[in-house]
C-alpha cells in the first residue's frame, strides 16, 4: 500500500499536510510518497490548483487541500481489512 501526496516545492500547505499525516499515522509514514504534481501532465491538469492531494495506490482521492485525519483513518482501516492475511 502506497499513498501519494501530490505537492509542489515551496507549498506550505503541502508541508503542513505531510507533517500532520506523519503525526497522526506514524506507522504509515514510510508508505507516504511525496510527488511533484507538475511531474505528470494528468496530475497537473487535474490537481494543479488544489494541492495538496492525497491519492491511494489506485489514484483515488482520499482528501485534498487540507489533511483530513478522519478520512485517512477510514481509508487505512478499510485497506487493512482488504489486505491479504
Residue pairs with C-beta under 8 A, 6 or more apart in sequence:
1 31
1 56
1 57
1 79
1 83
2 31
2 33
2 57
3 28
3 31
3 32
3 33
3 54
3 55
3 56
3 57
3 62
4 32
4 33
4 34
4 35
4 54
4 55
4 56
4 57
5 14
5 17
5 18
5 21
5 32
5 33
5 34
5 35
5 52
5 53
5 54
5 55
6 35
6 36
6 37
6 43
6 47
6 51
6 52
6 53
6 54
6 55
7 14
7 15
7 17
7 18
7 34
7 35
7 36
7 37
7 51
7 52
8 14
8 36
8 37
8 38
8 51
9 36
11 51
11 52
13 51
13 52
13 65
13 66
14 34
14 51
14 52
16 67
17 52
17 54
17 66
17 67
18 32
18 34
18 52
20 67
20 69
21 28
21 29
21 32
21 54
21 67
21 72
22 29
22 32
24 67
24 69
24 72
24 73
25 72
25 73
25 76
28 76
35 43
37 43
37 44
37 47
37 48
37 51
37 53
38 44
38 48
47 53
47 64
50 64
50 65
51 64
51 65
52 64
52 65
52 67
53 61
53 63
53 64
53 65
54 61
54 62
54 63
54 64
54 67
54 72
55 61
55 62
56 62
56 75
56 79
62 68
62 71
62 72
62 75
63 71
63 72
